Amino acid sequence: INQEEVRNTRANELIRSSFLAIVLPPEYKQIVSERISFYTNKPVTNPPHVTLLDPFIKPELFEEATFKLRQALKDVEPFTIRVDHVGCFRKRNGGGVLWIQPDDVPSGKLAELQQKVMSVYPECVHVTEMKGGYNPHITVARLKKRAGLDRALERERQLFEGFEFVVKEIQILYKHQYCAYKIRETIPLGMNITEPHYERVPHYQP
């Protein structure tokens, strides 16, 4: 069996109910959650985040993944990103996804981090195979009509002030059946020993 066959076999074992991401620190999680709730008229249940790998692995492999990722990221030092750009993905029917985006230029640290974790799980290629390649963002709203998307885009560009934070850890998130996504593991960057923003949660807890 060659490497390509191994990767394809592992890719077939990925699940849609888990992903790897940077979850926003609590103080900015609230800011973005308020933006999301404005469009959904519902409380936010899934943590606002920047996706790194999706889909990801099965819960029984989370502990092994944590070890592998810690080893891979031990030389990747925490870094600062600024989230200050508002944009959207448009669909053919006129609707689309409204998002806010981290500025990864000129440092490229975010893209480097994504490449680093994908080197550990090369079968997780979905986010890089999308048109334009890896496009880190934080989803704010999914809107069905062009007019609604245009209004939301204009509104957010006027109101969103942006923020910056230090990326010092990444998270594995998982949802059980119809429950909301929860953080199952937190993996620090580099030799970071500061208190994590989010503690691990055993995967067997719903």
BAPAVEX-408227 format. One line per 3 residues: number of its first residue (from 1); their letters; for each residue x, y, z of N, C-alpha, C, O. Coordinates in nm, 3 decimals, m for minus. Example, Ala and Ser with C-alpha at 12.3 -4.5 7.8 and 13.67 -1.06 7.14 Angstrom:
1	AS	1.319 m0.569 0.780 1.230 m0.450 0.780 1.320 m0.330 0.780 1.424 m0.332 0.846  1.285 m0.225 0.708 1.367 m0.106 0.714 1.290 0.003 0.787 1.341 0.114 0.804 $
This chain:
1	INQ	0.085 m0.119 0.000 0.000 0.000 0.000 0.089 0.125 0.000 0.178 0.137 0.084  0.065 0.217 m0.094 0.146 0.339 m0.098 0.086 0.447 m0.009 m0.022 0.430 0.048  0.156 0.560 0.002 0.114 0.668 0.092 m0.021 0.727 0.050 m0.103 0.764 0.134 $
4	EEV	m0.044 0.735 m0.081 m0.170 0.790 m0.131 m0.287 0.702 m0.090 m0.393 0.754 m0.053  m0.270 0.571 m0.096 m0.376 0.479 m0.056 m0.403 0.487 0.095 m0.517 0.480 0.139  m0.296 0.502 0.171 m0.311 0.516 0.316 m0.389 0.644 0.349 m0.478 0.643 0.433 $
7	RNT	m0.353 0.753 0.281 m0.421 0.880 0.305 m0.569 0.870 0.268 m0.654 0.921 0.341  m0.599 0.806 0.156 m0.738 0.792 0.114 m0.818 0.707 0.212 m0.934 0.735 0.239  m0.755 0.602 0.265 m0.822 0.517 0.363 m0.853 0.596 0.489 m0.963 0.587 0.544 $
10	RAN	m0.754 0.674 0.536 m0.775 0.755 0.656 m0.878 0.864 0.632 m0.955 0.898 0.722  m0.881 0.920 0.510 m0.978 1.025 0.477 m1.120 0.972 0.486 m1.212 1.044 0.526  m1.140 0.847 0.447 m1.273 0.786 0.452 m1.321 0.763 0.595 m1.440 0.739 0.618 $
13	ELI	m1.229 0.771 0.692 m1.265 0.749 0.831 m1.291 0.880 0.906 m1.327 0.877 1.024  m1.275 0.994 0.839 m1.301 1.123 0.904 m1.451 1.140 0.926 m1.533 1.082 0.855  m1.485 1.222 1.026 m1.626 1.244 1.058 m1.659 1.393 1.056 m1.575 1.477 1.088 $
16	RSS	m1.782 1.425 1.019 m1.827 1.564 1.011 m1.857 1.625 1.148 m1.873 1.746 1.160  m1.864 1.542 1.250 m1.902 1.593 1.383 m1.781 1.632 1.467 m1.797 1.660 1.586  m1.662 1.636 1.409 m1.546 1.688 1.482 m1.462 1.774 1.389 m1.458 1.751 1.269 $
19	FLA	m1.394 1.873 1.447 m1.303 1.957 1.369 m1.198 2.018 1.461 m1.214 2.020 1.583  m1.091 2.068 1.400 m0.981 2.131 1.473 m0.986 2.281 1.444 m1.002 2.321 1.329  m0.972 2.364 1.548 m0.992 2.507 1.527 m0.921 2.590 1.633 m0.871 2.538 1.733 $
22	IVL	m0.919 2.720 1.607 m0.880 2.819 1.708 m1.011 2.879 1.760 m1.078 2.952 1.688  m1.046 2.848 1.882 m1.166 2.906 1.942 m1.130 3.043 2.001 m1.028 3.057 2.069  m1.212 3.142 1.974 m1.182 3.276 2.022 m1.175 3.279 2.174 m1.252 3.210 2.240 $
25	PPE	m1.083 3.357 2.233 m1.078 3.374 2.377 m1.213 3.425 2.430 m1.286 3.492 2.356  m1.246 3.395 2.555 m1.378 3.429 2.609 m1.421 3.574 2.588 m1.538 3.599 2.558  m1.330 3.670 2.603 m1.370 3.811 2.592 m1.412 3.848 2.450 m1.494 3.938 2.432 $
28	YKQ	m1.357 3.781 2.350 m1.396 3.810 2.211 m1.503 3.713 2.162 m1.576 3.743 2.067  m1.512 3.601 2.227 m1.620 3.507 2.197 m1.755 3.575 2.216 m1.847 3.555 2.136  m1.768 3.657 2.321 m1.893 3.727 2.348 m1.923 3.832 2.241 m2.038 3.846 2.198 $
31	IVS	m1.822 3.905 2.198 m1.840 4.008 2.094 m1.895 3.947 1.967 m1.991 3.998 1.909  m1.834 3.838 1.923 m1.877 3.773 1.799 m2.011 3.704 1.817 m2.093 3.703 1.725  m2.035 3.645 1.933 m2.162 3.578 1.958 m2.279 3.676 1.946 m2.385 3.640 1.897 $
34	ERI	m2.259 3.799 1.991 m2.363 3.901 1.979 m2.392 3.933 1.832 m2.507 3.957 1.795  m2.288 3.933 1.749 m2.306 3.958 1.606 m2.385 3.843 1.542 m2.474 3.866 1.461  m2.351 3.721 1.582 m2.419 3.604 1.527 m2.566 3.602 1.569 m2.654 3.576 1.487 $
37	SFY	m2.591 3.629 1.697 m2.728 3.626 1.749 m2.817 3.730 1.683 m2.938 3.709 1.671  m2.759 3.841 1.639 m2.837 3.944 1.572 m2.904 3.888 1.447 m3.017 3.926 1.414  m2.835 3.798 1.378 m2.889 3.744 1.253 m2.972 3.617 1.273 m3.061 3.588 1.193 $
40	TNK	m2.944 3.543 1.378 m3.017 3.417 1.399 m3.135 3.431 1.494 m3.225 3.348 1.495  m3.133 3.539 1.576 m3.234 3.558 1.681 m3.236 3.441 1.779 m3.340 3.410 1.837  m3.122 3.378 1.795 m3.110 3.265 1.888 m2.979 3.278 1.965 m2.884 3.340 1.918 $
43	PVT	m2.973 3.219 2.085 m2.846 3.215 2.157 m2.743 3.135 2.078 m2.778 3.039 2.009  m2.618 3.174 2.086 m2.511 3.103 2.016 m2.470 2.982 2.098 m2.434 2.994 2.216  m2.475 2.865 2.036 m2.439 2.742 2.108 m2.302 2.688 2.067 m2.234 2.626 2.149 $
46	NPP	m2.262 2.711 1.941 m2.131 2.664 1.896 m2.027 2.776 1.914 m2.052 2.889 1.872  m1.912 2.747 1.973 m1.811 2.851 1.998 m1.762 2.916 1.868 m1.724 2.844 1.776  m1.761 3.050 1.859 m1.703 3.116 1.741 m1.556 3.076 1.727 m1.482 3.070 1.825 $
49	HVT	m1.513 3.048 1.605 m1.382 2.988 1.585 m1.328 3.013 1.445 m1.402 3.053 1.354  m1.200 2.988 1.429 m1.134 2.983 1.298 m1.098 2.837 1.273 m1.020 2.778 1.347  m1.156 2.780 1.169 m1.133 2.638 1.140 m0.992 2.615 1.086 m0.940 2.691 1.005 $
52	LLD	m0.931 2.506 1.134 m0.801 2.463 1.082 m0.815 2.335 0.999 m0.761 2.327 0.888  m0.887 2.236 1.052 m0.912 2.110 0.981 m1.057 2.068 1.002 m1.105 2.064 1.115  m1.125 2.036 0.895 m1.265 1.993 0.902 m1.302 1.924 0.771 m1.288 1.984 0.664 $
55	PFI	m1.349 1.798 0.778 m1.381 1.716 0.895 m1.254 1.663 0.962 m1.143 1.676 0.909  m1.274 1.603 1.082 m1.160 1.556 1.159 m1.184 1.412 1.204 m1.261 1.339 1.141  m1.119 1.371 1.309 m1.114 1.230 1.347 m1.222 1.191 1.448 m1.295 1.276 1.499 $
58	KPE	m1.230 1.062 1.475 m1.329 1.008 1.569 m1.288 1.036 1.714 m1.169 1.048 1.743  m1.385 1.047 1.804 m1.355 1.080 1.945 m1.256 0.986 2.013 m1.178 1.029 2.097  m1.259 0.858 1.976 m1.168 0.764 2.042 m1.022 0.789 2.006 m0.932 0.731 2.067 $
61	LFE	m0.999 0.876 1.908 m0.862 0.909 1.867 m0.816 1.046 1.918 m0.704 1.088 1.888  m0.900 1.115 1.994 m0.867 1.250 2.039 m0.743 1.254 2.128 m0.659 1.343 2.115  m0.730 1.156 2.218 m0.614 1.157 2.309 m0.484 1.138 2.230 m0.385 1.206 2.257 $
64	EAT	m0.486 1.047 2.135 m0.370 1.026 2.050 m0.340 1.151 1.967 m0.224 1.189 1.950  m0.445 1.215 1.917 m0.428 1.336 1.836 m0.365 1.448 1.918 m0.280 1.522 1.869  m0.408 1.459 2.043 m0.353 1.563 2.131 m0.203 1.545 2.148 m0.128 1.642 2.143 $
67	FKL	m0.161 1.422 2.169 m0.017 1.395 2.183 0.058 1.429 2.055 0.161 1.496 2.059  0.006 1.384 1.941 0.072 1.410 1.812 0.082 1.559 1.783 0.186 1.607 1.737  m0.026 1.631 1.808 m0.028 1.774 1.779 0.062 1.852 1.873 0.127 1.949 1.832 $
70	RQA	0.067 1.812 1.999 0.158 1.880 2.093 0.302 1.866 2.046 0.380 1.961 2.052  0.336 1.747 1.999 0.472 1.726 1.949 0.499 1.811 1.825 0.607 1.868 1.811  0.401 1.818 1.736 0.419 1.893 1.612 0.426 2.043 1.634 0.491 2.115 1.558 $
73	LKD	0.360 2.090 1.740 0.348 2.235 1.763 0.443 2.286 1.872 0.434 2.403 1.911  0.530 2.203 1.922 0.616 2.244 2.034 0.713 2.356 1.998 0.761 2.428 2.085  0.741 2.372 1.867 0.831 2.480 1.823 0.755 2.596 1.759 0.817 2.689 1.708 $
76	VEP	0.622 2.590 1.762 0.540 2.699 1.706 0.500 2.791 1.821 0.417 2.755 1.904  0.558 2.909 1.824 0.533 3.001 1.935 0.399 3.072 1.918 0.354 3.094 1.806  0.334 3.108 2.030 0.211 3.187 2.022 0.232 3.314 1.939 0.342 3.370 1.937 $
79	FTI	0.127 3.358 1.872 0.138 3.476 1.786 0.008 3.555 1.790 m0.097 3.502 1.827  0.017 3.681 1.751 m0.099 3.771 1.755 m0.161 3.783 1.617 m0.090 3.798 1.517  m0.294 3.777 1.612 m0.364 3.805 1.487 m0.469 3.913 1.513 m0.522 3.924 1.623 $
82	RVD	m0.496 3.990 1.410 m0.600 4.093 1.418 m0.715 4.054 1.327 m0.696 4.026 1.209  m0.835 4.054 1.383 m0.956 4.023 1.308 m1.023 4.157 1.275 m1.080 4.221 1.363  m1.015 4.198 1.147 m1.065 4.333 1.115 m1.128 4.344 0.977 m1.162 4.453 0.932 $
85	HVG	m1.142 4.231 0.908 m1.196 4.236 0.773 m1.333 4.168 0.768 m1.350 4.060 0.824  m1.430 4.230 0.703 m1.563 4.174 0.685 m1.581 4.137 0.539 m1.550 4.217 0.450  m1.631 4.018 0.513 m1.650 3.975 0.375 m1.754 3.865 0.368 m1.827 3.842 0.465 $
88	CFR	m1.762 3.796 0.255 m1.863 3.692 0.239 m1.824 3.594 0.131 m1.743 3.624 0.043  m1.883 3.475 0.138 m1.881 3.379 0.029 m2.018 3.386 m0.036 m2.120 3.371 0.032  m2.023 3.408 m0.165 m2.152 3.415 m0.234 m2.184 3.285 m0.305 m2.096 3.220 m0.362 $
91	KRN	m2.312 3.247 m0.300 m2.358 3.128 m0.370 m2.429 3.168 m0.499 m2.466 3.284 m0.516  m2.446 3.074 m0.587 m2.509 3.103 m0.717 m2.652 3.153 m0.702 m2.700 3.229 m0.786  m2.721 3.110 m0.594 m2.860 3.153 m0.576 m2.872 3.294 m0.520 m2.982 3.345 m0.501 $
94	GGG	m2.757 3.359 m0.491 m2.759 3.495 m0.440 m2.729 3.508 m0.293 m2.681 3.612 m0.248  m2.757 3.402 m0.217 m2.727 3.405 m0.075 m2.580 3.375 m0.049 m2.498 3.378 m0.141  m2.548 3.347 0.077 m2.409 3.316 0.106 m2.377 3.322 0.254 m2.466 3.325 0.339 $
97	VLW	m2.249 3.323 0.282 m2.198 3.322 0.419 m2.129 3.455 0.449 m2.036 3.494 0.378  m2.173 3.522 0.553 m2.111 3.646 0.600 m2.005 3.610 0.702 m2.031 3.530 0.792  m1.884 3.667 0.689 m1.779 3.633 0.783 m1.692 3.753 0.819 m1.692 3.856 0.752 $
100	IQP	m1.618 3.736 0.928 m1.511 3.828 0.965 m1.382 3.748 0.955 m1.380 3.626 0.976  m1.272 3.818 0.922 m1.151 3.745 0.886 m1.026 3.800 0.954 m1.009 3.921 0.966  m0.939 3.710 1.000 m0.809 3.754 1.052 m0.718 3.802 0.940 m0.722 3.747 0.830 $
103	DDV	m0.639 3.901 0.968 m0.540 3.949 0.872 m0.412 3.869 0.893 m0.346 3.882 0.995  m0.378 3.785 0.794 m0.260 3.698 0.807 m0.142 3.750 0.723 m0.045 3.678 0.699  m0.153 3.875 0.679 m0.047 3.936 0.599 0.017 4.046 0.682 m0.057 4.123 0.743 $
106	PSG	0.149 4.059 0.690 0.246 3.982 0.611 0.302 3.859 0.684 0.382 3.785 0.626  0.262 3.835 0.809 0.329 3.732 0.889 0.308 3.591 0.834 0.402 3.511 0.833  0.187 3.560 0.789 0.158 3.424 0.740 0.156 3.319 0.850 0.158 3.200 0.820 $
109	KLA	0.152 3.362 0.976 0.158 3.269 1.088 0.039 3.174 1.092 0.052 3.057 1.125  m0.078 3.227 1.057 m0.199 3.145 1.061 m0.194 3.035 0.955 m0.228 2.920 0.982  m0.151 3.072 0.836 m0.138 2.973 0.729 m0.032 2.869 0.765 m0.048 2.750 0.735 $
112	ELQ	0.075 2.913 0.828 0.180 2.820 0.871 0.126 2.721 0.973 0.158 2.602 0.968  0.045 2.771 1.067 m0.014 2.684 1.167 m0.104 2.580 1.101 m0.100 2.462 1.136  m0.185 2.624 1.005 m0.275 2.531 0.936 m0.194 2.424 0.862 m0.231 2.307 0.864 $
115	QKV	m0.086 2.464 0.797 m0.003 2.368 0.726 0.064 2.270 0.822 0.085 2.153 0.790  0.098 2.321 0.939 0.164 2.236 1.039 0.070 2.127 1.088 0.110 2.010 1.095  m0.053 2.162 1.120 m0.146 2.059 1.170 m0.186 1.965 1.056 m0.213 1.847 1.080 $
118	MSV	m0.191 2.016 0.934 m0.226 1.929 0.822 m0.113 1.832 0.789 m0.136 1.727 0.730  0.009 1.868 0.827 0.120 1.774 0.807 0.107 1.653 0.897 0.158 1.545 0.866  0.037 1.671 1.009 0.010 1.559 1.101 m0.108 1.477 1.050 m0.110 1.354 1.063 $
121	YPE	m0.205 1.545 0.991 m0.325 1.479 0.938 m0.344 1.520 0.791 m0.435 1.597 0.759  m0.259 1.466 0.702 m0.264 1.506 0.560 m0.393 1.466 0.489 m0.423 1.516 0.381  m0.469 1.376 0.550 m0.596 1.337 0.489 m0.703 1.445 0.505 m0.806 1.441 0.438 $
124	CVH	m0.679 1.541 0.594 m0.777 1.648 0.621 m0.755 1.764 0.524 m0.712 1.872 0.564  m0.783 1.741 0.399 m0.750 1.839 0.295 m0.867 1.927 0.255 m0.852 2.016 0.171  m0.985 1.904 0.313 m1.105 1.971 0.264 m1.092 2.123 0.264 m1.128 2.187 0.165 $
127	VTE	m1.040 2.182 0.372 m1.036 2.328 0.381 m0.935 2.390 0.283 m0.944 2.509 0.252  m0.841 2.310 0.236 m0.743 2.363 0.141 m0.785 2.338 m0.004 m0.730 2.399 m0.096  m0.881 2.250 m0.024 m0.925 2.218 m0.160 m1.038 2.308 m0.209 m1.079 2.300 m0.325 $
130	MKG	m1.087 2.394 m0.121 m1.193 2.487 m0.160 m1.135 2.591 m0.256 m1.014 2.612 m0.258  m1.220 2.654 m0.334 m1.177 2.754 m0.432 m1.097 2.865 m0.362 m1.143 2.925 m0.265  m0.977 2.890 m0.411 m0.892 2.992 m0.351 m0.802 2.938 m0.241 m0.721 3.013 m0.187 $
133	GYN	m0.815 2.810 m0.208 m0.731 2.751 m0.104 m0.780 2.785 0.036 m0.894 2.828 0.054  m0.694 2.765 0.134 m0.731 2.789 0.274 m0.766 2.935 0.296 m0.687 3.024 0.265  m0.885 2.960 0.348 m0.935 3.096 0.369 m0.986 3.108 0.513 m1.105 3.091 0.537 $
136	PHI	m0.897 3.138 0.608 m0.939 3.142 0.749 m1.043 3.251 0.773 m1.027 3.364 0.727  m1.149 3.217 0.846 m1.255 3.314 0.873 m1.338 3.268 0.992 m1.326 3.154 1.038  m1.421 3.358 1.040 m1.515 3.328 1.148 m1.655 3.354 1.093 m1.689 3.468 1.062 $
139	TVA	m1.735 3.250 1.082 m1.869 3.264 1.026 m1.959 3.345 1.120 m1.966 3.317 1.240  m2.027 3.444 1.064 m2.120 3.528 1.141 m2.265 3.493 1.107 m2.349 3.484 1.197  m2.294 3.473 0.977 m2.433 3.445 0.940 m2.438 3.372 0.806 m2.350 3.389 0.721 $
142	RLK	m2.541 3.291 0.789 m2.572 3.227 0.662 m2.703 3.286 0.612 m2.807 3.268 0.676  m2.699 3.356 0.501 m2.817 3.428 0.451 m2.860 3.373 0.315 m2.777 3.344 0.229  m2.991 3.358 0.298 m3.044 3.288 0.181 m3.058 3.377 0.058 m3.056 3.327 m0.055 $
145	KRA	m3.073 3.509 0.079 m3.100 3.596 m0.034 m2.991 3.701 m0.053 m2.925 3.743 0.043  m2.972 3.742 m0.179 m2.868 3.839 m0.210 m2.888 3.971 m0.136 m2.794 4.028 m0.082  m3.014 4.019 m0.134 m3.041 4.148 m0.071 m3.006 4.144 0.078 m2.948 4.239 0.131 $
148	GLD	m3.042 4.034 0.143 m3.012 4.021 0.286 m2.863 4.015 0.311 m2.814 4.072 0.408  m2.791 3.945 0.224 m2.646 3.936 0.238 m2.581 4.072 0.216 m2.490 4.109 0.288  m2.628 4.145 0.115 m2.573 4.278 0.087 m2.596 4.374 0.204 m2.507 4.451 0.240 $
151	RAL	m2.716 4.370 0.262 m2.746 4.458 0.376 m2.659 4.422 0.496 m2.607 4.511 0.564  m2.644 4.293 0.521 m2.563 4.249 0.634 m2.416 4.287 0.615 m2.349 4.328 0.710  m2.369 4.273 0.493 m2.230 4.308 0.462 m2.205 4.456 0.486 m2.104 4.494 0.546 $
154	ERE	m2.295 4.540 0.441 m2.282 4.685 0.460 m2.289 4.721 0.608 m2.213 4.803 0.658  m2.382 4.656 0.677 m2.401 4.684 0.820 m2.275 4.650 0.899 m2.227 4.730 0.980  m2.221 4.530 0.875 m2.104 4.488 0.952 m1.981 4.571 0.919 m1.898 4.596 1.006 $
157	RQL	m1.968 4.613 0.795 m1.853 4.697 0.758 m1.859 4.833 0.826 m1.755 4.895 0.849  m1.978 4.879 0.858 m1.993 5.006 0.928 m1.973 4.991 1.079 m1.918 5.080 1.144  m2.018 4.878 1.134 m2.021 4.863 1.279 m1.904 4.786 1.339 m1.863 4.813 1.452 $
160	FEG	m1.850 4.689 1.264 m1.747 4.603 1.322 m1.615 4.678 1.337 m1.559 4.727 1.238  m1.565 4.685 1.459 m1.444 4.761 1.489 m1.317 4.677 1.487 m1.206 4.731 1.484  m1.332 4.546 1.489 m1.215 4.460 1.488 m1.156 4.440 1.627 m1.187 4.512 1.721 $
163	FEF	m1.070 4.341 1.637 m1.001 4.313 1.764 m0.879 4.226 1.732 m0.869 4.170 1.623  m0.790 4.215 1.827 m0.676 4.127 1.810 m0.656 4.044 1.935 m0.691 4.085 2.046  m0.599 3.926 1.916 m0.575 3.839 2.031 m0.455 3.749 2.001 m0.413 3.734 1.886 $
166	VVK	m0.402 3.691 2.107 m0.287 3.602 2.095 m0.337 3.459 2.077 m0.414 3.408 2.159  m0.293 3.396 1.969 m0.323 3.255 1.947 m0.219 3.175 2.025 m0.103 3.169 1.987  m0.262 3.114 2.134 m0.168 3.038 2.217 m0.207 2.892 2.230 m0.136 2.814 2.293 $
169	EIQ	m0.320 2.853 2.168 m0.367 2.716 2.177 m0.468 2.689 2.066 m0.526 2.782 2.009  m0.488 2.562 2.037 m0.592 2.523 1.943 m0.680 2.418 2.010 m0.641 2.360 2.112  m0.797 2.394 1.953 m0.893 2.304 2.017 m0.949 2.200 1.921 m0.963 2.225 1.801 $
172	ILY	m0.979 2.083 1.976 m1.058 1.983 1.905 m1.201 1.997 1.954 m1.227 1.993 2.074  m1.296 2.014 1.861 m1.437 2.026 1.895 m1.514 1.907 1.841 m1.480 1.850 1.737  m1.618 1.870 1.914 m1.697 1.752 1.876 m1.841 1.772 1.923 m1.866 1.832 2.028 $
175	KHQ	m1.935 1.721 1.842 m2.074 1.724 1.886 m2.131 1.583 1.880 m2.103 1.506 1.789  m2.211 1.552 1.981 m2.274 1.421 1.990 m2.414 1.431 1.934 m2.500 1.499 1.991  m2.438 1.363 1.824 m2.568 1.363 1.758 m2.618 1.505 1.734 m2.558 1.579 1.656 $
178	YCA	m2.728 1.545 1.801 m2.787 1.676 1.773 m2.747 1.782 1.875 m2.804 1.891 1.877  m2.650 1.752 1.959 m2.603 1.850 2.058 m2.514 1.954 1.990 m2.473 1.938 1.875  m2.485 2.062 2.064 m2.394 2.165 2.012 m2.250 2.114 2.020 m2.218 2.022 2.095 $
181	YKI	m2.163 2.177 1.941 m2.021 2.144 1.948 m1.965 2.188 2.083 m1.998 2.294 2.135  m1.879 2.103 2.139 m1.809 2.135 2.263 m1.660 2.111 2.245 m1.619 2.027 2.164  m1.581 2.184 2.320 m1.436 2.166 2.316 m1.402 2.039 2.392 m1.438 2.023 2.509 $
184	RET	m1.332 1.948 2.325 m1.294 1.821 2.388 m1.148 1.819 2.432 m1.114 1.758 2.533  m1.063 1.885 2.355 m0.921 1.890 2.390 m0.866 2.028 2.357 m0.909 2.092 2.260  m0.770 2.075 2.437 m0.698 2.199 2.410 m0.550 2.167 2.399 m0.491 2.105 2.487 $
187	IPL	m0.489 2.211 2.288 m0.347 2.183 2.262 m0.271 2.315 2.260 m0.301 2.401 2.177  m0.175 2.334 2.348 m0.099 2.461 2.352 0.001 2.470 2.238 0.045 2.369 2.183  0.036 2.595 2.202 0.143 2.618 2.104 0.275 2.633 2.178 0.280 2.687 2.288 $
190	GMN	0.382 2.586 2.117 0.514 2.602 2.174 0.524 2.545 2.314 0.467 2.440 2.344  0.598 2.615 2.397 0.615 2.573 2.536 0.523 2.653 2.627 0.553 2.673 2.745  0.412 2.698 2.573 0.317 2.779 2.648 0.267 2.704 2.771 0.213 2.594 2.759 $
193	ITE	0.284 2.764 2.888 0.239 2.700 3.012 0.138 2.789 3.086 0.107 2.765 3.202  0.088 2.892 3.019 m0.012 2.977 3.081 m0.144 2.903 3.093 m0.166 2.801 3.027  m0.231 2.954 3.177 m0.361 2.892 3.197 m0.438 2.889 3.064 m0.452 2.993 2.999 $
196	PHY	m0.487 2.772 3.022 m0.559 2.766 2.895 m0.691 2.842 2.902 m0.751 2.853 3.009  m0.736 2.894 2.787 m0.867 2.959 2.782 m0.977 2.858 2.810 m1.078 2.890 2.873  m0.957 2.736 2.762 m1.060 2.633 2.773 m0.997 2.501 2.815 m0.897 2.458 2.757 $
199	ERV	m1.055 2.437 2.916 m1.006 2.308 2.962 m1.062 2.197 2.874 m1.162 2.214 2.805  m0.996 2.082 2.879 m1.043 1.965 2.804 m1.172 1.910 2.868 m1.195 1.927 2.988  m1.252 1.846 2.787 m1.373 1.781 2.834 m1.369 1.637 2.784 m1.355 1.615 2.664 $
202	PHY	m1.382 1.539 2.872 m1.380 1.400 2.826 m1.484 1.376 2.717 m1.595 1.427 2.724  m1.446 1.298 2.615 m1.532 1.285 2.498 m1.662 1.212 2.525 m1.756 1.221 2.446  m1.668 1.141 2.637 m1.790 1.065 2.664 m1.899 1.151 2.726 m2.012 1.105 2.744 $
205	QP	m1.867 1.277 2.760 m1.971 1.365 2.814 m2.051 1.424 2.699 m1.993 1.482 2.608  m2.184 1.411 2.700 m2.267 1.465 2.590 m2.273 1.616 2.593 m2.338 1.677 2.508 $
